[in-house]
Amino acid sequence: MYKIMNQITRLVGINQAVGFSLLARSWQIVAGPVTLLLVASYFNVAEQGFFYTFSSVLALQVLFELGLAFVINQFASHEFTLLSWGKSGDILGAKHAKDRMHAIIKHAVRWYLAVAILILLFVLPFGLYFFGKHEVVSLQVSWHLPWILLVFAAAMYLPIIPILAAIEGSGQVAQINRLRLVQGFFASLLTWAAIYGGLGLYAAAVTFLVNVLFSLTWMVRNYRILLVEAVFKKSSHNKSAFSWGKEVWPMQWRIAVSWVSGYFIFQLFTPILFYFHGPAIAGQMGMSLVVANVITIIPLIWLQANSPAMVKLVSNKNWPALDALYARVFWQSTMVSLIGVIVLSVLLYVFSAHPLIHRLLPLVDMIYLFVAFFLSHAIGALAHYLRMHKREPFMVLSLIGAVLTALSMWFFGRLYASTGMVISLMLINLVYGLPSALWLWNRSRKLWHN
């Protein structure tokens, strides 16, 4: 029996890194419906709208973050071809590469500290203004202090992000995924307790507070020397060994355009509906997006878990092995995404008479949304392959896609609410997004691998 299970796990590409990530995502699948049910049961439709629009407005931090975590992950993967971890969480290996790794983390932490300050200065007051636009509704919902707590909690977590990204990029994918599993478990339990206990919108901040506490505790226990040397200890190495402006920024600003474009593609739904149609329909869209995200979040496990291995193959210019690994991972993740579309559609149809299902968009709109997210996964998987090369060729295509999506969301969302939004997103991904991504993937691969 053990032998058969071993063969199955190898066939579908489940190793330790994928396993922990799969457990973490599986917990999200289990916990997600519970959270949705609690929100639907203990929040009125207005509070549900505020709860889900909170996260979309908070996602404005991407305008300051500029996709740096992904860049740090990729650079760490390349640097750790010459490095390894010591028992106490210190970096071992060639001094030049070690100094570069410390410099990368130092700069990244400073960047995220600056982002945290900008979030407090700009996103916090913008949210107070935006959510106060519907005066009648906002007076009926206690949202001011929960919003302030949420923004402060998110700002506290920001400087931790680049350190975790560097550790994950170094190859410690299983450890990071195990941490995410523990964080997700306790964050869900405490969020449920907050909702059940009548804390209302304060529950929105629980996940960030848990992430801060658990991440800091884990890093102090396992990577204390890294924290001291790379963050607190004054730099003593040759600064010419690493140049942020020449090495990181050329990739980062291109990634930033794509990530900011992603905000306009995926995060504008609820704010636009909130603005034009009120918190009730915004809450429907927000809850529906949480369900649809399963179609992209779960398949992403296969790509993320195999990223360090793919980056090493890129560093060694072993193109045949890279393409073989990527082809297997791409089709595994795509099939998981397709299965997600089918299973979720069937479940919504079977339980369509349940009152809580009406807290979501209508079934037809949900299917349009599922198809749009399935196409988004395929596009993202193609982009992931190219970004393993420390390049960002998707910048122009992402920018065009963002403009098309933002305009269509604004126009059709204002006129036709959620139905206009989900249909336009699906058509943009089908007619423009996927064909252009396939063209760029094929073109870049031929140019770079010669």
Secondary structure, DSSP 8 states (H G I E B T S, - for coil): -HHHHHHHHHHTT--HHHHHHHHHHHHHHHHHHHHHHHHHHHS-HHHHHHHHHHHHHHGGGHHHHTTHHHHHHHHHHHHTTSEEE-TTS-EEE-HHHHHHHHHHHHHHHHHHHHHHHHIIIIIHHHHHHHHTSSHHHHHHS--HHHHHHHHHHHHHHGGGHHHHHHHHHTT-HHHHHHHHHHHHHHHHHHHHHHHHTT-GGGGGGHHHHHHHHHHHHHHHHH-HHHHIIIIIS---S-GGG--IIIIIHHHHHHHHHHHHHHHHHHSSHHHHHHHHH-HHHHHHHHHHHHHHTHHHHHHHHHHHHTHHHHHHHHHTT-HHHHHHHHHHHHHHHHHHHHHHHHHHHHHHHHTTTSGGGGGS--HHHHHHHHHHHHHHHHHHHHHHHHHTTT--TTHHHHHHHHHHHHHHHHHHHHHHHHHHHHHHHHHHIIIIIHHHHHHHHHHHHHHHT-
